Amino acid sequence: MPARFSPEIVVESGGLGPSPSGVGYYTQELLRAYAALPERWPMTLLAYRFRLRSRPSPSERYLEELARSLKARLEVRRRLLPAPVYAGLRKLGLRPPVPLDGFAPPGRRIYFFPNYVGEPLRRGWCIPVIYDFGFLRFPRSLPGRDDLFLKWYLPRALKRALHIVVISDSVGRELERAYGVPADRITTVYPAADRSRFRPDIPAVERRAVRQKYGLPPGYIFSLGTLEPRKNFARLVEAYASLPEGLRRRAPLVIAGGRGWKNEDVRKLVRGLSPDSGGRLLGYIDDKDRAPLLAEASVFALPSLYEGFGMPVLEALACGTPVVTSRRGALSEVAGESAVYVDPLSPGDIARGLRAALEEPGLRQKLASEGLKRAAAFQWEASARTLAGVFEKAALKMI
């Protein structure tokens, strides 16, 4: 990159906060890895404060701390509209038409939108991150008007995009098909599991403690994800219910994740299981409990109908836990040959996969060994270097 042009990477803070979602986790870990590179461009984190608020919110304080750790600048902007008006627009699938870049010339700023879209741009340029196309493939399975918001505003972000980041090759191919974006404007920047946390040698005392915390027996089947239709939990419960009673007693089904939406069928099916060999819905779990819960499980099952990546699958592989999943979306791209694959539309086939992963010792050993190798192929440092290449490609287009 010529020394005469050094862009500033301006990170829109959507998804970042003290209790990060999947988007927030991906963003903060990727930025931390990027900040640790020996050569990088300066970063600015954008925070927003409503006009009537005089003190920083918890999210703003989190961003202050994150900015310090990244050696980045924090820029706090005042919202022009009151908080209730802004929230009302968002519920309608709209955003205020206030340009992020105002009326200034583009200058040397590249806006990094880590949550699909950001505030509107008038003349500035951006790099959006796209996680999946569930809003196109399963529009009725999303809460509120999220599908309308993305259908309306993502094309606008793509028009101002110098380059686009996706989290899997599968999502990249979907982007080409759905919006006609050329492949040379798309780069995959993979997530990774934190291998200091997600590992097979988590001490037994930590595993026992997490089981005691949630009242779980040893040997459970574990599944993790927001309770929403595309996670396919209803068919997973149906498959589990068809297993022999003795196997269900030895390996109860445990599902953890946020409350989600449109999931009454899952709750009803779980309530219908017999008390002594039934399933459990844990609800949202503490982030620190994810790794020991995954490592202590006998099998991790996620036969999703669609995933843009499938982070819990990667984390389970990193813990050496046998995985049962589907080939939908990017799941086979993540797991490779290190999982038992099932037809997500067939409870009978899901049950077959569960039995194989539970009852075949040779297969279990192979899945654990190959899973560790597979998980090691995903590294935050490598992803950060790929992101640095994306920034450089984008900057070259601004010269």
C-alpha positions in Angstrom: 0.0 0.0 0.0 1.5 3.4 -1.0 2.6 5.4 2.1 0.7 8.5 0.8 -2.7 6.8 1.4 -3.5 5.4 4.8 -7.2 4.8 5.4 -9.0 4.9 8.7 -11.2 1.9 9.5 -14.4 3.1 11.1 -16.3 0.3 12.8 -20.1 0.7 13.2 -20.9 -0.8 16.6 -24.1 -2.7 15.7 -24.0 -6.1 17.6 -21.2 -5.1 20.0 -22.1 -4.9 23.7 -21.4 -6.3 27.1 -23.5 -9.4 26.4 -22.6 -10.0 22.7 -24.6 -12.1 20.3 -23.0 -14.3 17.7 -22.4 -11.2 15.6 -20.9 -9.3 18.5 -18.6 -12.3 19.4 -17.4 -12.6 15.8 -16.8 -8.9 15.6 -14.9 -8.4 18.8 -12.7 -11.5 18.4 -11.9 -10.6 14.8 -11.0 -7.0 15.7 -8.8 -8.2 18.6 -6.9 -10.4 16.2 -6.6 -7.6 13.7 -5.3 -5.2 16.3 -2.6 -7.7 17.2 -1.2 -7.8 13.7 2.2 -6.2 13.4 1.0 -3.9 10.6 -2.6 -2.5 10.6 -4.4 0.7 9.8 -5.9 2.9 12.5 -9.4 2.1 13.8 -12.2 4.1 15.2 -15.2 2.6 17.0 -18.5 4.4 16.6 -20.8 4.7 19.7 -24.2 6.3 19.8 -25.9 8.3 22.6 -29.4 9.7 22.6 -29.7 13.4 23.2 -31.4 13.2 26.6 -28.9 10.8 28.0 -26.0 12.5 29.8 -24.1 9.5 31.1 -22.6 6.6 29.0 -24.8 3.6 28.7 -23.4 0.1 29.5 -22.9 -0.5 25.8 -20.9 2.8 25.5 -18.8 1.8 28.5 -18.1 -1.6 26.9 -17.0 0.1 23.7 -14.7 2.5 25.6 -13.0 -0.6 27.2 -12.9 -2.4 23.8 -11.4 0.6 22.1 -8.6 0.9 24.7 -7.8 -2.8 24.3 -7.7 -2.4 20.5 -5.7 0.9 20.7 -8.5 2.4 18.7 -10.2 5.8 19.0 -13.8 6.0 20.3 -16.2 8.4 18.5 -19.4 9.1 20.3 -22.3 10.5 18.2 -25.5 12.0 19.4 -28.7 10.6 18.0 -30.9 13.3 16.5 -34.1 11.5 17.3 -35.4 10.6 20.8 -35.0 6.9 21.8 -38.7 6.0 21.6 -38.9 7.4 18.0 -35.8 5.5 17.0 -37.1 2.3 18.5 -40.4 2.7 16.9 -38.9 3.1 13.4 -36.8 0.0 14.0 -39.9 -2.1 14.9 -41.3 -1.0 11.6 -38.2 -2.2 9.8 -37.0 1.3 9.1 -34.0 3.5 10.1 -33.7 7.3 10.3 -32.6 8.8 7.0 -29.6 10.5 8.6 -26.4 9.9 6.7 -23.5 8.5 8.7 -21.0 10.5 6.7 -23.0 13.7 6.8 -22.2 16.0 3.9 -18.4 15.7 4.1 -16.4 14.2 1.2 -15.5 10.5 1.5 -12.0 11.3 2.6 -9.9 8.3 3.8 -12.6 6.6 5.9 -13.7 3.1 5.2 -16.8 2.2 7.2 -16.8 -1.4 8.4 -20.4 -2.7 9.0 -20.0 -5.9 11.0 -23.8 -6.5 11.2 -25.0 -6.6 7.6 -25.8 -2.9 7.3 -25.1 0.3 9.2 -26.4 3.8 9.2 -27.0 5.2 5.6 -24.1 6.5 3.6 -24.3 9.5 1.3 -20.9 9.5 -0.3 -18.8 7.2 1.9 -17.8 3.7 1.2 -18.3 0.6 3.3 -17.3 -3.1 3.8 -20.4 -5.0 5.1 -20.2 -8.5 6.8 -23.0 -10.9 5.8 -23.6 -13.9 8.0 -26.5 -15.7 6.2 -29.5 -15.2 4.0 -32.1 -16.6 6.4 -34.1 -13.4 5.8 -34.6 -14.5 2.2 -34.8 -18.2 2.7 -36.9 -18.3 5.9 -38.6 -14.8 6.0 -41.5 -15.9 8.1 -39.3 -17.5 10.7 -37.7 -14.2 11.8 -39.0 -11.9 14.6 -40.8 -8.7 13.9 -39.8 -7.0 10.7 -36.1 -8.0 10.6 -36.6 -9.7 7.2 -38.1 -6.5 5.7 -35.3 -4.4 7.2 -32.6 -6.5 5.6 -34.4 -6.8 2.3 -34.8 -3.0 2.1 -31.4 -1.9 3.4 -28.9 -4.5 2.4 -29.1 -3.7 -1.3 -28.3 0.0 -0.4 -25.3 -1.1 1.6 -24.1 -3.3 -1.3 -24.2 -0.3 -3.6 -21.8 1.6 -1.3 -19.6 -1.5 -0.7 -16.0 -1.5 -1.9 -15.8 -5.2 -0.9 -18.0 -7.6 1.0 -17.0 -10.0 3.8 -18.9 -13.3 4.3 -18.4 -15.9 7.0 -18.4 -19.0 4.7 -18.0 -19.8 1.1 -21.5 -21.1 1.2 -22.8 -17.6 2.0 -20.6 -16.1 -0.7 -22.2 -18.3 -3.3 -25.6 -17.2 -2.1 -24.6 -13.6 -2.3 -23.6 -14.1 -5.9 -26.9 -15.7 -6.8 -29.2 -13.4 -4.8 -27.7 -10.1 -5.6 -25.4 -10.7 -8.6 -22.3 -9.6 -6.8 -19.1 -10.7 -8.6 -17.0 -13.3 -6.8 -13.9 -11.0 -6.9 -15.8 -8.6 -4.6 -16.4 -11.2 -2.0 -14.0 -12.6 0.6 -14.6 -15.3 3.2 -13.4 -14.4 6.7 -14.0 -17.4 8.8 -14.9 -17.4 12.5 -12.8 -19.5 14.9 -13.2 -21.1 18.3 -11.3 -19.8 21.2 -9.0 -22.8 21.8 -8.0 -21.6 25.2 -11.7 -22.2 26.3 -13.0 -24.8 23.9 -10.7 -27.8 24.3 -11.0 -31.5 25.3 -8.9 -31.2 28.5 -11.3 -29.0 30.5 -10.7 -30.1 34.1 -13.2 -32.6 35.5 -14.0 -30.2 38.4 -15.2 -27.6 36.0 -17.3 -30.1 34.1 -18.9 -31.4 37.3 -19.6 -27.9 38.5 -21.5 -26.9 35.4 -23.5 -30.1 35.5 -24.4 -29.4 39.1 -25.3 -25.8 38.2 -27.9 -26.9 35.7 -28.9 -30.2 37.3 -27.7 -32.4 34.5 -26.7 -36.1 34.6 -23.5 -37.3 32.8 -23.8 -38.5 29.2 -26.4 -36.1 27.9 -27.1 -35.2 24.3 -26.5 -31.4 23.9 -27.9 -28.9 21.5 -27.3 -25.2 21.5 -29.0 -22.3 19.6 -31.7 -19.7 19.7 -35.1 -21.4 19.8 -36.2 -20.5 16.2 -37.7 -22.6 13.4 -34.6 -23.0 11.2 -32.6 -24.7 14.1 -35.0 -27.6 13.6 -35.3 -28.4 17.3 -38.8 -29.9 16.8 -37.5 -32.7 14.6 -34.6 -33.2 16.9 -37.0 -33.8 19.8 -39.1 -36.1 17.7 -36.0 -38.1 16.8 -34.9 -38.3 20.4 -38.4 -39.4 21.5 -38.2 -42.4 19.1 -35.0 -43.7 20.7 -35.2 -46.8 23.0 -36.2 -45.8 26.5 -33.0 -47.2 28.0 -30.9 -45.1 25.7 -32.9 -42.0 26.6 -32.3 -42.7 30.3 -28.6 -42.9 29.7 -28.4 -39.9 27.4 -31.2 -37.3 28.0 -31.6 -34.4 25.5 -30.6 -31.0 26.7 -31.3 -27.9 24.6 -29.8 -24.5 25.6 -30.3 -21.1 23.9 -32.1 -17.8 23.9 -36.0 -17.7 24.1 -36.2 -17.1 20.4 -39.5 -17.0 18.5 -42.1 -19.2 16.9 -41.1 -22.2 19.0 -44.2 -23.4 20.8 -44.0 -26.7 18.9 -40.6 -27.4 20.5 -41.8 -26.6 24.0 -44.9 -28.8 23.5 -42.9 -31.7 22.3 -40.5 -31.4 25.3 -43.3 -31.2 27.7 -44.7 -34.4 26.2 -41.6 -36.5 27.0 -41.7 -38.8 30.0 -40.2 -37.2 33.1 -37.7 -39.9 33.8 -36.3 -40.1 30.3 -37.2 -36.7 28.9 -35.6 -33.6 27.6 -34.6 -30.2 29.2 -34.8 -26.7 27.9 -32.2 -24.7 29.8 -32.9 -21.3 28.2 -30.1 -18.8 27.8 -26.8 -20.0 29.4 -23.8 -18.0 30.7 -21.2 -17.7 28.0 -18.5 -19.1 30.4 -20.6 -22.3 30.6 -20.6 -23.1 26.9 -17.3 -24.9 26.8 -17.7 -27.2 29.8 -21.3 -28.0 28.7 -20.1 -28.9 25.2 -17.1 -30.9 26.5 -19.2 -32.9 29.0 -21.8 -33.9 26.5 -21.7 -37.4 25.0 -23.0 -36.0 21.6 -23.6 -32.5 20.2 -26.6 -32.4 17.8 -27.6 -29.6 15.5 -29.5 -30.9 12.5 -30.3 -27.3 11.3 -32.3 -26.5 8.2 -29.9 -23.7 7.4 -26.7 -22.1 8.9 -24.5 -19.4 7.5 -21.6 -21.0 9.5 -22.6 -23.0 12.6 -20.4 -21.8 15.5 -21.6 -24.3 18.1 -20.6 -27.1 15.7 -17.0 -25.7 15.5 -16.9 -25.3 19.3 -18.1 -28.9 19.8 -15.4 -30.2 17.4 -12.8 -28.2 19.4 -13.9 -29.9 22.6 -13.6 -33.3 21.0 -17.3 -34.0 21.3 -18.9 -36.2 18.6 -21.2 -34.1 16.3 -24.4 -35.0 14.6 -25.5 -32.4 12.1 -26.9 -31.8 8.6 -25.3 -30.7 5.3 -27.5 -27.7 5.0 -25.9 -24.2 4.4 -22.3 -24.1 5.6 -22.4 -26.9 8.1 -20.5 -29.4 6.0 -18.0 -26.6 5.2 -17.4 -26.3 8.9 -17.4 -30.0 10.0 -15.8 -31.5 6.9 -15.6 -35.3 7.4 -15.7 -35.0 11.2 -19.4 -35.4 11.8 -22.3 -37.8 11.4 -24.6 -36.2 8.8 -28.3 -36.7 8.8 -31.3 -35.6 6.7 -32.8 -32.7 8.7 -36.3 -33.3 7.4 -36.4 -36.9 8.6 -36.7 -37.5 12.4 -35.9 -41.2 11.7 -32.6 -40.3 10.1 -31.7 -37.9 12.9 -32.4 -40.8 15.3 -30.1 -43.0 13.3 -27.3 -40.5 13.5 -27.8 -40.1 17.3 -27.7 -43.8 17.9 -24.5 -44.2 15.8 -22.7 -41.4 17.6 -23.8 -42.7 21.0 -23.4 -46.5 20.6 -20.4 -47.1 18.2 -17.2 -46.7 20.2 -14.9 -46.8 17.1 -17.0 -44.1 15.4 -17.0 -41.9 18.6 -13.2 -42.1 18.8 -12.8 -41.2 15.2 -15.2 -38.3 15.4 -13.4 -36.9 18.4 -9.9 -37.2 16.8 -10.9 -35.8 13.4 -13.0 -33.1 15.0 -9.9 -31.7 16.9 -7.9 -31.6 13.7 -10.8 -29.9 11.8 -11.3 -27.2 14.5 -7.6 -26.4 14.5 -7.9 -25.3 10.8 -9.9 -22.2 11.9 -7.7 -19.6 13.5 -8.5 -16.0 14.4 -5.0 -14.8 13.4 -5.5 -16.3 9.9 -8.9 -14.6 9.6 -7.4 -11.3 10.8 -4.8 -11.5 8.0 -7.5 -12.2 5.5 -9.5 -9.1 6.8 -6.3 -7.0 6.4 -6.2 -8.1 2.8 -9.8 -7.0 2.3 -9.1 -3.6 3.8 -6.1 -3.2 1.4 -8.2 -4.2 -1.6 -10.8 -1.7 -0.6 -8.3 1.1 -0.1 -6.8 0.5 -3.5 -10.2 1.3 -5.0 -10.2 4.7 -3.2 -6.9 5.9 -4.6 
